């Protein structure tokens, strides 16, 4: 099974928008943002693992 490793154009656009937004954050806000993104990635990983087990 092959997985795409490139971002779609929509994802690239969203990433550029986020880049512009995070440049204005304080260090504390940036750290909170990073931790929330990491938490969401972990939740997503758990969901994928769960769905793969069900398949």
PDB file of N, H, CA, C and O in Angstrom:
ATOM      1  N   UNK A   1       0.849  -1.178   0.000  1.00  0.00           N
ATOM      2  CA  UNK A   1       0.000   0.000   0.000  1.00  0.00           C
ATOM      3  C   UNK A   1       0.895   1.242   0.000  1.00  0.00           C
ATOM      4  O   UNK A   1       1.803   1.356   0.823  1.00  0.00           O
ATOM      5  N   UNK A   2       0.641   2.150  -0.906  1.00  0.00           N
ATOM      6  H   UNK A   2      -0.096   2.057  -1.574  1.00  0.00           H
ATOM      7  CA  UNK A   2       1.420   3.369  -1.000  1.00  0.00           C
ATOM      8  C   UNK A   2       0.624   4.544  -0.457  1.00  0.00           C
ATOM      9  O   UNK A   2      -0.571   4.677  -0.721  1.00  0.00           O
ATOM     10  N   UNK A   3       1.292   5.385   0.296  1.00  0.00           N
ATOM     11  H   UNK A   3       2.263   5.278   0.511  1.00  0.00           H
ATOM     12  CA  UNK A   3       0.643   6.544   0.888  1.00  0.00           C
ATOM     13  C   UNK A   3       1.220   7.814   0.281  1.00  0.00           C
ATOM     14  O   UNK A   3       2.429   7.901   0.066  1.00  0.00           O
ATOM     15  N   UNK A   4       0.379   8.792   0.004  1.00  0.00           N
ATOM     16  H   UNK A   4      -0.603   8.721   0.178  1.00  0.00           H
ATOM     17  CA  UNK A   4       0.899  10.064  -0.516  1.00  0.00           C
ATOM     18  C   UNK A   4       1.682  10.786   0.577  1.00  0.00           C
ATOM     19  O   UNK A   4       1.245  10.841   1.726  1.00  0.00           O
ATOM     20  N   UNK A   5       2.826  11.332   0.221  1.00  0.00           N
ATOM     21  H   UNK A   5       3.181  11.287  -0.712  1.00  0.00           H
ATOM     22  CA  UNK A   5       3.648  12.022   1.218  1.00  0.00           C
ATOM     23  C   UNK A   5       3.693  13.523   0.975  1.00  0.00           C
ATOM     24  O   UNK A   5       4.266  14.265   1.773  1.00  0.00           O
ATOM     25  N   UNK A   6       3.099  13.971  -0.109  1.00  0.00           N
ATOM     26  H   UNK A   6       2.633  13.368  -0.758  1.00  0.00           H
ATOM     27  CA  UNK A   6       3.067  15.398  -0.418  1.00  0.00           C
ATOM     28  C   UNK A   6       1.752  16.000   0.071  1.00  0.00           C
ATOM     29  O   UNK A   6       0.734  15.314   0.162  1.00  0.00           O
ATOM     30  N   UNK A   7       1.794  17.274   0.379  1.00  0.00           N
ATOM     31  H   UNK A   7       2.621  17.831   0.306  1.00  0.00           H
ATOM     32  CA  UNK A   7       0.576  17.976   0.764  1.00  0.00           C
ATOM     33  C   UNK A   7      -0.226  18.340  -0.473  1.00  0.00           C
ATOM     34  O   UNK A   7       0.329  18.620  -1.536  1.00  0.00           O
ATOM     35  N   UNK A   8      -1.542  18.329  -0.313  1.00  0.00           N
ATOM     36  H   UNK A   8      -1.992  18.102   0.550  1.00  0.00           H
ATOM     37  CA  UNK A   8      -2.395  18.795  -1.403  1.00  0.00           C
ATOM     38  C   UNK A   8      -2.267  20.312  -1.500  1.00  0.00           C
ATOM     39  O   UNK A   8      -1.734  20.955  -0.596  1.00  0.00           O
ATOM     40  N   UNK A   9      -2.754  20.873  -2.589  1.00  0.00           N
ATOM     41  H   UNK A   9      -3.187  20.350  -3.323  1.00  0.00           H
ATOM     42  CA  UNK A   9      -2.715  22.330  -2.733  1.00  0.00           C
ATOM     43  C   UNK A   9      -3.497  23.014  -1.613  1.00  0.00           C
ATOM     44  O   UNK A   9      -3.077  24.048  -1.094  1.00  0.00           O
ATOM     45  N   UNK A  10      -4.626  22.434  -1.249  1.00  0.00           N
ATOM     46  H   UNK A  10      -4.968  21.594  -1.671  1.00  0.00           H
ATOM     47  CA  UNK A  10      -5.428  23.005  -0.158  1.00  0.00           C
ATOM     48  C   UNK A  10      -4.644  22.975   1.151  1.00  0.00           C
ATOM     49  O   UNK A  10      -4.667  23.944   1.909  1.00  0.00           O
ATOM     50  N   UNK A  11      -3.952  21.872   1.422  1.00  0.00           N
ATOM     51  H   UNK A  11      -3.934  21.084   0.806  1.00  0.00           H
ATOM     52  CA  UNK A  11      -3.156  21.773   2.640  1.00  0.00           C
ATOM     53  C   UNK A  11      -1.997  22.764   2.621  1.00  0.00           C
ATOM     54  O   UNK A  11      -1.680  23.359   3.651  1.00  0.00           O
ATOM     55  N   UNK A  12      -1.363  22.946   1.473  1.00  0.00           N
ATOM     56  H   UNK A  12      -1.620  22.462   0.636  1.00  0.00           H
ATOM     57  CA  UNK A  12      -0.282  23.916   1.350  1.00  0.00           C
ATOM     58  C   UNK A  12      -0.793  25.328   1.635  1.00  0.00           C
ATOM     59  O   UNK A  12      -0.120  26.115   2.299  1.00  0.00           O
ATOM     60  N   UNK A  13      -1.979  25.642   1.131  1.00  0.00           N
ATOM     61  H   UNK A  13      -2.526  25.002   0.591  1.00  0.00           H
ATOM     62  CA  UNK A  13      -2.589  26.948   1.369  1.00  0.00           C
ATOM     63  C   UNK A  13      -2.878  27.151   2.853  1.00  0.00           C
ATOM     64  O   UNK A  13      -2.578  28.205   3.413  1.00  0.00           O
ATOM     65  N   UNK A  14      -3.465  26.125   3.488  1.00  0.00           N
ATOM     66  H   UNK A  14      -3.708  25.269   3.033  1.00  0.00           H
ATOM     67  CA  UNK A  14      -3.773  26.207   4.917  1.00  0.00           C
ATOM     68  C   UNK A  14      -2.505  26.377   5.735  1.00  0.00           C
ATOM     69  O   UNK A  14      -2.487  27.117   6.718  1.00  0.00           O
ATOM     70  N   UNK A  15      -1.441  25.687   5.326  1.00  0.00           N
ATOM     71  H   UNK A  15      -1.456  25.086   4.527  1.00  0.00           H
ATOM     72  CA  UNK A  15      -0.174  25.783   6.035  1.00  0.00           C
ATOM     73  C   UNK A  15       0.405  27.195   5.943  1.00  0.00           C
ATOM     74  O   UNK A  15       0.931  27.715   6.927  1.00  0.00           O
ATOM     75  N   UNK A  16       0.310  27.806   4.785  1.00  0.00           N
ATOM     76  H   UNK A  16      -0.118  27.384   3.986  1.00  0.00           H
ATOM     77  CA  UNK A  16       0.792  29.182   4.624  1.00  0.00           C
ATOM     78  C   UNK A  16      -0.004  30.148   5.497  1.00  0.00           C
ATOM     79  O   UNK A  16       0.558  31.070   6.088  1.00  0.00           O
ATOM     80  N   UNK A  17      -1.317  29.930   5.575  1.00  0.00           N
ATOM     81  H   UNK A  17      -1.774  29.180   5.095  1.00  0.00           H
ATOM     82  CA  UNK A  17      -2.153  30.777   6.437  1.00  0.00           C
ATOM     83  C   UNK A  17      -1.771  30.613   7.904  1.00  0.00           C
ATOM     84  O   UNK A  17      -1.670  31.597   8.636  1.00  0.00           O
ATOM     85  N   UNK A  18      -1.561  29.383   8.326  1.00  0.00           N
ATOM     86  H   UNK A  18      -1.643  28.584   7.731  1.00  0.00           H
ATOM     87  CA  UNK A  18      -1.156  29.138   9.709  1.00  0.00           C
ATOM     88  C   UNK A  18       0.208  29.744   9.999  1.00  0.00           C
ATOM     89  O   UNK A  18       0.432  30.290  11.080  1.00  0.00           O
ATOM     90  N   UNK A  19       1.112  29.650   9.048  1.00  0.00           N
ATOM     91  H   UNK A  19       0.930  29.206   8.170  1.00  0.00           H
ATOM     92  CA  UNK A  19       2.445  30.223   9.218  1.00  0.00           C
ATOM     93  C   UNK A  19       2.346  31.721   9.504  1.00  0.00           C
ATOM     94  O   UNK A  19       3.023  32.238  10.392  1.00  0.00           O
ATOM     95  N   UNK A  20       1.508  32.399   8.753  1.00  0.00           N
ATOM     96  H   UNK A  20       0.958  31.979   8.032  1.00  0.00           H
ATOM     97  CA  UNK A  20       1.331  33.837   8.960  1.00  0.00           C
ATOM     98  C   UNK A  20       0.716  34.121  10.330  1.00  0.00           C
ATOM     99  O   UNK A  20       1.085  35.097  10.982  1.00  0.00           O
ATOM    100  N   UNK A  21      -0.208  33.287  10.766  1.00  0.00           N
ATOM    101  H   UNK A  21      -0.509  32.494  10.236  1.00  0.00           H
ATOM    102  CA  UNK A  21      -0.873  33.503  12.051  1.00  0.00           C
ATOM    103  C   UNK A  21       0.068  33.264  13.223  1.00  0.00           C
ATOM    104  O   UNK A  21       0.070  34.039  14.179  1.00  0.00           O
ATOM    105  N   UNK A  22       0.871  32.195  13.164  1.00  0.00           N
ATOM    106  H   UNK A  22       0.869  31.565  12.388  1.00  0.00           H
ATOM    107  CA  UNK A  22       1.718  31.871  14.316  1.00  0.00           C
ATOM    108  C   UNK A  22       2.888  32.839  14.472  1.00  0.00           C
ATOM    109  O   UNK A  22       3.473  32.924  15.552  1.00  0.00           O
ATOM    110  N   UNK A  23       3.234  33.559  13.426  1.00  0.00           N
ATOM    111  H   UNK A  23       2.759  33.489  12.549  1.00  0.00           H
ATOM    112  CA  UNK A  23       4.330  34.522  13.538  1.00  0.00           C
ATOM    113  C   UNK A  23       3.995  35.657  14.494  1.00  0.00           C
ATOM    114  O   UNK A  23       4.897  36.323  15.003  1.00  0.00           O
ATOM    115  N   UNK A  24       2.721  35.882  14.744  1.00  0.00           N
ATOM    116  H   UNK A  24       1.989  35.340  14.331  1.00  0.00           H
ATOM    117  CA  UNK A  24       2.312  36.976  15.632  1.00  0.00           C
ATOM    118  C   UNK A  24       2.100  36.505  17.070  1.00  0.00           C
ATOM    119  O   UNK A  24       1.778  37.318  17.937  1.00  0.00           O
ATOM    120  N   UNK A  25       2.272  35.213  17.338  1.00  0.00           N
ATOM    121  H   UNK A  25       2.534  34.553  16.634  1.00  0.00           H
ATOM    122  CA  UNK A  25       2.039  34.682  18.680  1.00  0.00           C
ATOM    123  C   UNK A  25       3.226  34.966  19.600  1.00  0.00           C
ATOM    124  O   UNK A  25       4.373  35.054  19.164  1.00  0.00           O
ATOM    125  N   UNK A  26       2.909  35.104  20.882  1.00  0.00           N
ATOM    126  H   UNK A  26       1.977  35.033  21.236  1.00  0.00           H
ATOM    127  CA  UNK A  26       3.975  35.181  21.875  1.00  0.00           C
ATOM    128  C   UNK A  26       4.553  33.774  22.058  1.00  0.00           C
ATOM    129  O   UNK A  26       3.989  32.798  21.564  1.00  0.00           O
ATOM    130  N   UNK A  27       5.671  33.677  22.765  1.00  0.00           N
ATOM    131  H   UNK A  27       6.130  34.470  23.167  1.00  0.00           H
ATOM    132  CA  UNK A  27       6.274  32.362  22.990  1.00  0.00           C
ATOM    133  C   UNK A  27       5.320  31.457  23.767  1.00  0.00           C
ATOM    134  O   UNK A  27       5.195  30.274  23.450  1.00  0.00           O
ATOM    135  N   UNK A  28       4.656  31.996  24.766  1.00  0.00           N
ATOM    136  H   UNK A  28       4.757  32.957  25.023  1.00  0.00           H
ATOM    137  CA  UNK A  28       3.716  31.196  25.563  1.00  0.00           C
ATOM    138  C   UNK A  28       2.546  30.708  24.705  1.00  0.00           C
ATOM    139  O   UNK A  28       2.143  29.549  24.799  1.00  0.00           O
ATOM    140  N   UNK A  29       2.006  31.598  23.871  1.00  0.00           N
ATOM    141  H   UNK A  29       2.333  32.540  23.795  1.00  0.00           H
ATOM    142  CA  UNK A  29       0.905  31.210  22.985  1.00  0.00           C
ATOM    143  C   UNK A  29       1.359  30.158  21.981  1.00  0.00           C
ATOM    144  O   UNK A  29       0.614  29.228  21.672  1.00  0.00           O
ATOM    145  N   UNK A  30       2.575  30.303  21.474  1.00  0.00           N
ATOM    146  H   UNK A  30       3.180  31.058  21.725  1.00  0.00           H
ATOM    147  CA  UNK A  30       3.104  29.345  20.507  1.00  0.00           C
ATOM    148  C   UNK A  30       3.285  27.971  21.147  1.00  0.00           C
ATOM    149  O   UNK A  30       3.008  26.949  20.519  1.00  0.00           O
ATOM    150  N   UNK A  31       3.747  27.948  22.389  1.00  0.00           N
ATOM    151  H   UNK A  31       3.971  28.779  22.899  1.00  0.00           H
ATOM    152  CA  UNK A  31       3.918  26.679  23.098  1.00  0.00           C
ATOM    153  C   UNK A  31       2.573  26.010  23.340  1.00  0.00           C
ATOM    154  O   UNK A  31       2.446  24.798  23.171  1.00  0.00           O
ATOM    155  N   UNK A  32       1.575  26.782  23.732  1.00  0.00           N
ATOM    156  H   UNK A  32       1.679  27.767  23.869  1.00  0.00           H
ATOM    157  CA  UNK A  32       0.232  26.236  23.941  1.00  0.00           C
ATOM    158  C   UNK A  32      -0.333  25.698  22.622  1.00  0.00           C
ATOM    159  O   UNK A  32      -0.949  24.633  22.592  1.00  0.00           O
ATOM    160  N   UNK A  33      -0.120  26.433  21.550  1.00  0.00           N
ATOM    161  H   UNK A  33       0.381  27.299  21.574  1.00  0.00           H
ATOM    162  CA  UNK A  33      -0.585  26.020  20.225  1.00  0.00           C
ATOM    163  C   UNK A  33       0.081  24.711  19.821  1.00  0.00           C
ATOM    164  O   UNK A  33      -0.583  23.792  19.341  1.00  0.00           O
ATOM    165  N   UNK A  34       1.394  24.629  20.016  1.00  0.00           N
ATOM    166  H   UNK A  34       1.934  25.375  20.406  1.00  0.00           H
ATOM    167  CA  UNK A  34       2.132  23.411  19.671  1.00  0.00           C
ATOM    168  C   UNK A  34       1.631  22.221  20.465  1.00  0.00           C
ATOM    169  O   UNK A  34       1.434  21.143  19.904  1.00  0.00           O
ATOM    170  N   UNK A  35       1.424  22.397  21.755  1.00  0.00           N
ATOM    171  H   UNK A  35       1.585  23.273  22.211  1.00  0.00           H
ATOM    172  CA  UNK A  35       0.934  21.292  22.576  1.00  0.00           C
ATOM    173  C   UNK A  35      -0.454  20.836  22.130  1.00  0.00           C
ATOM    174  O   UNK A  35      -0.737  19.638  22.129  1.00  0.00           O
ATOM    175  N   UNK A  36      -1.304  21.756  21.760  1.00  0.00           N
ATOM    176  H   UNK A  36      -1.074  22.729  21.761  1.00  0.00           H
ATOM    177  CA  UNK A  36      -2.638  21.396  21.295  1.00  0.00           C
ATOM    178  C   UNK A  36      -2.563  20.647  19.966  1.00  0.00           C
ATOM    179  O   UNK A  36      -3.297  19.680  19.760  1.00  0.00           O
ATOM    180  N   UNK A  37      -1.687  21.082  19.070  1.00  0.00           N
ATOM    181  H   UNK A  37      -1.091  21.867  19.238  1.00  0.00           H
ATOM    182  CA  UNK A  37      -1.517  20.383  17.791  1.00  0.00           C
ATOM    183  C   UNK A  37      -1.014  18.961  18.041  1.00  0.00           C
ATOM    184  O   UNK A  37      -1.507  18.010  17.435  1.00  0.00           O
ATOM    185  N   UNK A  38      -0.039  18.819  18.929  1.00  0.00           N
ATOM    186  H   UNK A  38       0.361  19.592  19.422  1.00  0.00           H
ATOM    187  CA  UNK A  38       0.481  17.486  19.244  1.00  0.00           C
ATOM    188  C   UNK A  38      -0.595  16.598  19.868  1.00  0.00           C
ATOM    189  O   UNK A  38      -0.677  15.409  19.560  1.00  0.00           O
ATOM    190  N   UNK A  39      -1.415  17.171  20.742  1.00  0.00           N
ATOM    191  H   UNK A  39      -1.348  18.137  20.992  1.00  0.00           H
ATOM    192  CA  UNK A  39      -2.503  16.402  21.354  1.00  0.00           C
ATOM    193  C   UNK A  39      -3.467  15.906  20.278  1.00  0.00           C
ATOM    194  O   UNK A  39      -3.877  14.745  20.283  1.00  0.00           O
ATOM    195  N   UNK A  40      -3.821  16.802  19.356  1.00  0.00           N
ATOM    196  H   UNK A  40      -3.487  17.745  19.352  1.00  0.00           H
ATOM    197  CA  UNK A  40      -4.736  16.425  18.291  1.00  0.00           C
ATOM    198  C   UNK A  40      -4.138  15.352  17.381  1.00  0.00           C
ATOM    199  O   UNK A  40      -4.854  14.474  16.901  1.00  0.00           O
ATOM    200  N   UNK A  41      -2.828  15.421  17.146  1.00  0.00           N
ATOM    201  H   UNK A  41      -2.246  16.134  17.537  1.00  0.00           H
ATOM    202  CA  UNK A  41      -2.174  14.394  16.332  1.00  0.00           C
ATOM    203  C   UNK A  41      -2.223  13.037  17.033  1.00  0.00           C
ATOM    204  O   UNK A  41      -2.408  12.008  16.384  1.00  0.00           O
ATOM    205  N   UNK A  42      -2.060  13.036  18.346  1.00  0.00           N
ATOM    206  H   UNK A  42      -1.909  13.872  18.874  1.00  0.00           H
ATOM    207  CA  UNK A  42      -2.129  11.789  19.114  1.00  0.00           C
ATOM    208  C   UNK A  42      -3.533  11.210  19.062  1.00  0.00           C
ATOM    209  O   UNK A  42      -3.703  10.001  18.904  1.00  0.00           O
ATOM    210  N   UNK A  43      -4.536  12.062  19.195  1.00  0.00           N
ATOM    211  H   UNK A  43      -4.398  13.044  19.324  1.00  0.00           H
ATOM    212  CA  UNK A  43      -5.932  11.606  19.100  1.00  0.00           C
ATOM    213  C   UNK A  43      -6.175  11.005  17.714  1.00  0.00           C
ATOM    214  O   UNK A  43      -6.804   9.954  17.589  1.00  0.00           O
ATOM    215  N   UNK A  44      -5.678  11.671  16.687  1.00  0.00           N
ATOM    216  H   UNK A  44      -5.167  12.525  16.789  1.00  0.00           H
ATOM    217  CA  UNK A  44      -5.831  11.170  15.316  1.00  0.00           C
ATOM    218  C   UNK A  44      -5.143   9.808  15.166  1.00  0.00           C
ATOM    219  O   UNK A  44      -5.702   8.894  14.560  1.00  0.00           O
ATOM    220  N   UNK A  45      -3.923   9.673  15.722  1.00  0.00           N
ATOM    221  H   UNK A  45      -3.469  10.416  16.214  1.00  0.00           H
ATOM    222  CA  UNK A  45      -3.216   8.384  15.673  1.00  0.00           C
ATOM    223  C   UNK A  45      -4.037   7.292  16.341  1.00  0.00           C
ATOM    224  O   UNK A  45      -4.154   6.185  15.816  1.00  0.00           O
ATOM    225  N   UNK A  46      -4.605   7.606  17.499  1.00  0.00           N
ATOM    226  H   UNK A  46      -4.511   8.506  17.926  1.00  0.00           H
ATOM    227  CA  UNK A  46      -5.429   6.626  18.206  1.00  0.00           C
ATOM    228  C   UNK A  46      -6.646   6.234  17.384  1.00  0.00           C
ATOM    229  O   UNK A  46      -7.021   5.062  17.354  1.00  0.00           O
ATOM    230  N   UNK A  47      -7.256   7.187  16.727  1.00  0.00           N
ATOM    231  H   UNK A  47      -6.951   8.139  16.752  1.00  0.00           H
ATOM    232  CA  UNK A  47      -8.428   6.916  15.900  1.00  0.00           C
ATOM    233  C   UNK A  47      -8.055   6.030  14.711  1.00  0.00           C
ATOM    234  O   UNK A  47      -8.783   5.091  14.390  1.00  0.00           O
ATOM    235  N   UNK A  48      -6.940   6.315  14.062  1.00  0.00           N
ATOM    236  H   UNK A  48      -6.348   7.078  14.323  1.00  0.00           H
ATOM    237  CA  UNK A  48      -6.493   5.502  12.931  1.00  0.00           C
ATOM    238  C   UNK A  48      -6.215   4.085  13.384  1.00  0.00           C
ATOM    239  O   UNK A  48      -6.633   3.133  12.726  1.00  0.00           O
ATOM    240  N   UNK A  49      -5.512   3.926  14.504  1.00  0.00           N
ATOM    241  H   UNK A  49      -5.173   4.700  15.039  1.00  0.00           H
ATOM    242  CA  UNK A  49      -5.210   2.589  15.047  1.00  0.00           C
ATOM    243  C   UNK A  49      -6.503   1.837  15.341  1.00  0.00           C
ATOM    244  O   UNK A  49      -6.628   0.655  15.020  1.00  0.00           O
ATOM    245  N   UNK A  50      -7.452   2.518  15.945  1.00  0.00           N
ATOM    246  H   UNK A  50      -7.351   3.478  16.206  1.00  0.00           H
ATOM    247  CA  UNK A  50      -8.735   1.896  16.267  1.00  0.00           C
ATOM    248  C   UNK A  50      -9.454   1.437  14.991  1.00  0.00           C
ATOM    249  O   UNK A  50      -9.974   0.323  14.933  1.00  0.00           O
ATOM    250  N   UNK A  51      -9.477   2.289  13.991  1.00  0.00           N
ATOM    251  H   UNK A  51      -9.054   3.194  14.038  1.00  0.00           H
ATOM    252  CA  UNK A  51     -10.156   1.946  12.731  1.00  0.00           C
ATOM    253  C   UNK A  51      -9.456   0.798  12.022  1.00  0.00           C
ATOM    254  O   UNK A  51     -10.113  -0.053  11.422  1.00  0.00           O
ATOM    255  N   UNK A  52      -8.132   0.765  12.087  1.00  0.00           N
ATOM    256  H   UNK A  52      -7.598   1.456  12.575  1.00  0.00           H
ATOM    257  CA  UNK A  52      -7.396  -0.353  11.465  1.00  0.00           C
ATOM    258  C   UNK A  52      -7.677  -1.672  12.165  1.00  0.00           C
ATOM    259  O   UNK A  52      -7.752  -2.716  11.518  1.00  0.00           O
ATOM    260  N   UNK A  53      -7.834  -1.631  13.483  1.00  0.00           N
ATOM    261  H   UNK A  53      -7.773  -0.782  14.008  1.00  0.00           H
ATOM    262  CA  UNK A  53      -8.164  -2.844  14.232  1.00  0.00           C
ATOM    263  C   UNK A  53      -9.562  -3.358  13.857  1.00  0.00           C
ATOM    264  O   UNK A  53      -9.808  -4.563  13.829  1.00  0.00           O
ATOM    265  N   UNK A  54     -10.473  -2.412  13.569  1.00  0.00           N
ATOM    266  H   UNK A  54     -10.274  -1.433  13.591  1.00  0.00           H
ATOM    267  CA  UNK A  54     -11.844  -2.784  13.234  1.00  0.00           C
ATOM    268  C   UNK A  54     -11.960  -3.334  11.821  1.00  0.00           C
ATOM    269  O   UNK A  54     -12.917  -4.044  11.512  1.00  0.00           O
ATOM    270  N   UNK A  55     -11.003  -3.019  10.964  1.00  0.00           N
ATOM    271  H   UNK A  55     -10.226  -2.443  11.215  1.00  0.00           H
ATOM    272  CA  UNK A  55     -11.070  -3.431   9.546  1.00  0.00           C
ATOM    273  C   UNK A  55     -10.716  -4.898   9.362  1.00  0.00           C
ATOM    274  O   UNK A  55     -10.724  -5.399   8.237  1.00  0.00           O
TER     275      UNK A  55
END
